[in-house]
C-alpha cells in the first residue's frame, strides 16, 4: 500500500490500538517503510472506533483501501489481525485512524 500513500490515493491509515500508539498525536510525522522505500506523512486527524465494523461504516473506505468494497476491506483487516484473539465485532478494542498527506 506504500505506493498508494505516495500517490495520495490512500489518505487514511488504520491500525489496531496497541499501547505503543498511545503517544501518536495530530501533527506527528510518521514514516512508512516497505523494503528500501520509505514515505513520510503527517497526521492531520485521529479518530477512535470500538470495532472494525464501526470504523468501516463511518469512514470512506476508498481513502483507506482504494477500490475495495465494505466486505473486501473487512476481510483485509480480518486477515491482517486474524492471529489476535481480539478480532471481533463485539470486542472492546480501539482502532486509531490517522489521515496522511
N, CA, C and O of each residue as an XYZ file, in Angstrom:
404
protein
N       0.803     -1.214      0.000
C       0.000      0.000      0.000
C       0.843      1.276      0.000
O       0.306      2.377     -0.115
N       2.154      1.127      0.127
C       3.014      2.305      0.201
C       2.917      3.168     -1.057
O       2.906      4.396     -0.971
N       2.847      2.530     -2.218
C       2.734      3.313     -3.448
C       1.435      4.121     -3.487
O       1.410      5.215     -4.050
N       0.372      3.604     -2.906
C      -0.892      4.345     -2.849
C      -0.785      5.549     -1.922
O      -1.387      6.591     -2.185
N      -0.032      5.416     -0.851
C       0.193      6.545      0.069
C       1.039      7.601     -0.648
O       0.735      8.793     -0.592
N       2.082      7.161     -1.309
C       2.965      8.091     -2.015
C       2.225      8.855     -3.112
O       2.534     10.018     -3.372
N       1.256      8.215     -3.752
C       0.498      8.833     -4.841
C      -0.782      9.517     -4.353
O      -1.629      9.906     -5.157
N      -0.916      9.661     -3.031
C      -2.079     10.318     -2.403
C      -3.408      9.658     -2.753
O      -4.446     10.320     -2.757
N      -3.385      8.370     -3.045
C      -4.627      7.631     -3.296
C      -5.133      6.965     -2.025
O      -6.321      6.670     -1.898
N      -4.227      6.733     -1.091
C      -4.585      6.198      0.229
C      -4.244      7.296      1.232
O      -3.076      7.518      1.553
N      -5.275      7.976      1.720
C      -5.058      9.110      2.625
C      -5.530      8.813      4.038
O      -5.609      9.713      4.874
N      -5.841      7.563      4.304
C      -6.311      7.157      5.617
C      -5.638      5.854      6.002
O      -5.619      4.903      5.220
N      -5.093      5.810      7.189
C      -4.418      4.610      7.691
C      -5.115      4.159      8.955
O      -5.469      4.983      9.798
N      -5.314      2.873      9.096
C      -5.949      2.319     10.288
C      -5.040      1.273     10.911
O      -4.464      0.429     10.225
N      -4.930      1.351     12.208
C      -4.130      0.371     12.945
C      -4.870     -0.036     14.199
O      -5.638      0.743     14.763
N      -4.636     -1.251     14.626
C      -5.168     -1.692     15.904
C      -4.527     -0.851     16.996
O      -3.363     -0.463     16.890
N      -5.271     -0.580     18.017
C      -4.784      0.281     19.096
C      -3.882     -0.518     20.028
O      -4.341     -1.172     20.964
N      -2.605     -0.446     19.747
C      -1.607     -1.046     20.616
C      -1.135      0.016     21.608
O      -1.174      1.206     21.294
N      -0.693     -0.390     22.791
C      -0.206      0.591     23.773
C       0.855      1.537     23.212
O       0.913      2.703     23.602
N       1.684      1.049     22.310
C       2.732      1.906     21.747
C       2.165      3.052     20.908
O       2.872      4.023     20.642
N       0.918      2.957     20.491
C       0.302      4.003     19.673
C      -0.345      5.107     20.505
O      -0.819      6.097     19.949
N      -0.372      4.954     21.815
C      -0.976      5.966     22.676
C      -0.311      7.331     22.527
O      -0.948      8.358     22.763
N       0.954      7.351     22.141
C       1.705      8.601     22.053
C       1.463      9.350     20.747
O       1.827     10.521     20.641
N       0.865      8.712     19.759
C       0.636      9.358     18.470
C      -0.372     10.483     18.627
O      -1.385     10.334     19.310
N      -0.081     11.626     17.979
C      -0.987     12.769     18.074
C      -1.012     13.524     16.748
O      -0.137     13.351     15.899
N      -2.020     14.354     16.592
C      -2.148     15.181     15.403
C      -0.893     16.041     15.267
O      -0.407     16.607     16.246
N      -0.381     16.131     14.054
C       0.825     16.904     13.780
C       2.086     16.060     13.725
O       3.107     16.507     13.202
N       2.030     14.839     14.259
C       3.197     13.958     14.212
C       3.534     13.582     12.770
O       2.654     13.444     11.920
N       4.813     13.422     12.524
C       5.284     12.911     11.240
C       5.613     11.442     11.454
O       6.386     11.092     12.346
N       5.019     10.583     10.629
C       5.314      9.151     10.722
C       5.906      8.703      9.389
O       5.642      9.297      8.343
N       6.696      7.664      9.446
C       7.337      7.151      8.247
C       6.892      5.713      8.029
O       6.998      4.871      8.920
N       6.391      5.449      6.826
C       6.029      4.094      6.421
C       7.192      3.520      5.637
O       7.803      4.217      4.827
N       7.503      2.253      5.872
C       8.600      1.581      5.187
C       8.084      0.342      4.459
O       7.204     -0.368      4.945
N       8.651      0.108      3.293
C       8.409     -1.135      2.562
C       9.716     -1.472      1.871
O      10.089     -0.837      0.884
N      10.399     -2.457      2.384
C      11.739     -2.824      1.933
C      12.648     -1.602      2.010
O      12.871     -1.096      3.109
N      13.182     -1.104      0.900
C      14.095      0.038      0.947
C      13.395      1.363      0.679
O      14.032      2.417      0.676
N      12.100      1.311      0.456
C      11.337      2.517      0.163
C      10.694      3.042      1.437
O      10.230      2.269      2.275
N      10.670      4.371      1.576
C      10.005      4.948      2.734
C       9.202      6.168      2.290
O       9.471      6.781      1.257
N       8.214      6.491      3.109
C       7.328      7.612      2.801
C       6.948      8.290      4.112
O       6.375      7.666      5.005
N       7.276      9.582      4.215
C       6.916     10.348      5.419
C       5.553     10.989      5.209
O       5.241     11.493      4.131
N       4.747     10.958      6.272
C       3.410     11.540      6.230
C       3.134     12.277      7.531
O       3.755     12.007      8.559
N       2.210     13.194      7.470
C       1.825     13.964      8.649
C       0.401     13.594      9.058
O      -0.505     13.552      8.226
N       0.221     13.329     10.340
C      -1.105     13.007     10.849
C      -1.893     14.312     10.997
O      -1.465     15.230     11.697
N      -3.043     14.378     10.332
C      -3.844     15.597     10.425
C      -5.147     15.395     11.198
O      -5.843     16.365     11.498
N      -5.481     14.151     11.522
C      -6.659     13.870     12.353
C      -6.551     12.451     12.891
O      -5.964     11.578     12.252
N      -7.115     12.231     14.056
C      -7.179     10.896     14.660
C      -8.608     10.635     15.114
O      -9.250     11.507     15.699
N      -9.097      9.448     14.847
C     -10.420      9.060     15.320
C     -10.350      7.651     15.891
O      -9.589      6.816     15.402
N     -11.135      7.389     16.913
C     -11.166      6.072     17.545
C     -12.503      5.403     17.273
O     -13.544      6.058     17.224
N     -12.459      4.104     17.101
C     -13.666      3.298     16.920
C     -13.549      2.060     17.789
O     -12.451      1.555     18.022
N     -14.673      1.578     18.261
C     -14.645      0.409     19.146
C     -14.578     -0.899     18.368
O     -14.166     -1.920     18.920
N     -14.976     -0.889     17.095
C     -14.905     -2.106     16.288
C     -14.469     -1.761     14.870
O     -14.612     -0.624     14.422
N     -13.943     -2.746     14.181
C     -13.552     -2.557     12.787
C     -14.793     -2.278     11.943
O     -14.739     -1.476     11.010
N     -15.887     -2.918     12.257
C     -17.131     -2.704     11.520
C     -17.587     -1.255     11.647
O     -17.970     -0.635     10.655
N     -17.548     -0.726     12.836
C     -17.932      0.668     13.063
C     -17.033      1.616     12.284
O     -17.512      2.589     11.703
N     -15.756      1.343     12.269
C     -14.816      2.175     11.533
C     -15.141      2.167     10.045
O     -15.203      3.223      9.416
N     -15.348      0.993      9.487
C     -15.621      0.889      8.059
C     -16.956      1.532      7.682
O     -17.107      2.039      6.571
N     -17.914      1.513      8.593
C     -19.212      2.141      8.338
C     -19.137      3.661      8.366
O     -19.954      4.332      7.737
N     -18.165      4.210      9.088
C     -18.095      5.656      9.286
C     -16.989      6.369      8.517
O     -16.943      7.599      8.504
N     -16.111      5.625      7.887
C     -15.021      6.221      7.123
C     -15.211      5.930      5.638
O     -15.947      5.016      5.266
N     -14.553      6.701      4.806
C     -14.574      6.494      3.361
C     -13.596      5.363      3.041
O     -12.380      5.552      3.056
N     -14.142      4.203      2.755
C     -13.309      3.025      2.513
C     -12.338      3.262      1.367
O     -11.228      2.731      1.383
N     -12.733      4.048      0.376
C     -11.856      4.307     -0.761
C     -10.597      5.072     -0.366
O      -9.572      4.955     -1.038
N     -10.655      5.856      0.718
C      -9.465      6.560      1.211
C      -8.582      5.641      2.045
O      -7.388      5.890      2.210
N      -9.175      4.589      2.561
C      -8.471      3.619      3.400
C      -7.871      2.494      2.554
O      -6.680      2.196      2.645
N      -8.710      1.885      1.740
C      -8.305      0.792      0.846
C      -8.965      1.041     -0.509
O     -10.058      0.538     -0.770
N      -8.311      1.807     -1.361
C      -8.908      2.154     -2.652
C      -9.409      0.932     -3.429
O      -8.762     -0.115     -3.473
N     -10.582      1.106     -4.036
C     -11.208      0.083     -4.884
C     -11.610     -1.183     -4.133
O     -11.662     -2.266     -4.716
N     -11.893     -1.046     -2.846
C     -12.368     -2.178     -2.047
C     -13.803     -1.918     -1.601
O     -14.169     -0.788     -1.278
N     -14.599     -2.965     -1.587
C     -15.943     -2.880     -1.028
C     -15.845     -2.999      0.490
O     -14.771     -3.266      1.028
N     -16.958     -2.804      1.172
C     -17.000     -2.964      2.626
C     -16.508     -4.362      3.007
O     -15.630     -4.504      3.859
N     -17.071     -5.383      2.378
C     -16.706     -6.766      2.730
C     -15.246     -7.066      2.416
O     -14.574     -7.754      3.185
N     -14.758     -6.560      1.304
C     -13.351     -6.776      0.961
C     -12.435     -6.105      1.982
O     -11.447     -6.697      2.416
N     -12.761     -4.877      2.361
C     -11.958     -4.165      3.359
C     -12.001     -4.891      4.699
O     -10.972     -5.051      5.354
N     -13.174     -5.324      5.099
C     -13.320     -6.071      6.354
C     -12.426     -7.311      6.331
O     -11.741     -7.607      7.309
N     -12.438     -8.022      5.222
C     -11.634     -9.243      5.117
C     -10.139     -8.964      5.103
O      -9.359     -9.778      5.600
N      -9.718     -7.822      4.540
C      -8.305     -7.441      4.588
C      -7.857     -7.303      6.041
O      -6.821     -7.841      6.429
N      -8.648     -6.576      6.847
C      -8.276     -6.388      8.251
C      -8.404     -7.686      9.034
O      -7.600     -7.951      9.928
N      -9.377     -8.476      8.717
C      -9.521     -9.761      9.398
C      -8.293    -10.636      9.144
O      -7.812    -11.322     10.046
N      -7.794    -10.605      7.915
C      -6.604    -11.392      7.588
C      -5.368    -10.854      8.315
O      -4.577    -11.629      8.851
N      -5.204     -9.534      8.332
C      -4.045     -8.921      8.988
C      -4.032     -9.235     10.477
O      -2.989     -9.560     11.044
N      -5.194     -9.135     11.101
C      -5.277     -9.278     12.560
C      -5.879    -10.610     13.010
O      -6.276    -10.738     14.169
N      -5.954    -11.593     12.132
C      -6.593    -12.865     12.476
C      -5.885    -13.601     13.606
O      -6.505    -14.399     14.308
N      -4.599    -13.342     13.788
C      -3.851    -14.016     14.851
C      -4.175    -13.438     16.230
O      -3.743    -13.984     17.246
N      -4.932    -12.338     16.272
C      -5.303    -11.729     17.546
C      -6.634    -12.287     18.033
O      -7.594    -12.369     17.268
N      -6.690    -12.659     19.271
C      -7.934    -13.148     19.844
C      -8.979    -12.044     19.915
O     -10.162    -12.310     20.123
N      -8.528    -10.788     19.738
C      -9.419     -9.653     19.885
C     -10.167     -9.294     18.608
O     -11.020     -8.407     18.633
N      -9.873     -9.956     17.495
C     -10.555     -9.574     16.260
C     -11.986    -10.077     16.324
O     -12.268    -11.257     16.112
N     -12.869     -9.156     16.620
C     -14.291     -9.468     16.763
C     -15.070     -8.174     16.662
O     -14.584     -7.121     17.076
N     -16.265     -8.240     16.121
C     -17.111     -7.048     16.059
C     -17.640     -6.663     17.433
O     -18.214     -5.587     17.598
N     -17.454     -7.517     18.401
C     -18.023     -7.267     19.723
C     -16.971     -6.977     20.785
O     -17.300     -6.828     21.962
N     -15.725     -6.897     20.382
C     -14.676     -6.668     21.374
C     -14.551     -5.187     21.705
O     -15.061     -4.332     20.981
N     -13.889     -4.903     22.770
C     -13.672     -3.517     23.192
C     -12.261     -3.094     22.793
O     -11.499     -2.603     23.625
N     -11.919     -3.282     21.538
C     -10.597     -2.958     21.025
C     -10.689     -1.650     20.277
O     -11.529     -1.514     19.388
N      -9.872     -0.706     20.597
C      -9.911      0.606     19.959
C      -9.028      0.623     18.722
O      -7.954      0.022     18.697
N      -9.495      1.315     17.707
C      -8.740      1.497     16.473
C      -8.383      2.957     16.336
O      -9.215      3.825     16.606
N      -7.170      3.246     15.925
C      -6.739      4.613     15.663
C      -6.851      4.862     14.179
O      -6.604      3.970     13.368
N      -7.222      6.075     13.827
C      -7.218      6.464     12.428
C      -6.327      7.666     12.243
O      -6.434      8.646     12.981
N      -5.478      7.601     11.298
C      -4.570      8.716     11.031
C      -4.715      9.124      9.570
O      -4.462      8.329      8.665
N      -5.120     10.359      9.352
C      -5.115     10.887      7.992
C      -3.670     11.166      7.634
O      -2.901     11.673      8.451
N      -3.317     10.837      6.432
C      -1.939     11.078      5.998
C      -1.931     11.963      4.764
O      -2.888     11.961      3.991
N      -0.852     12.723      4.574
C      -0.714     13.587      3.408
C       0.073     12.890      2.326
O       0.295     13.461      1.259
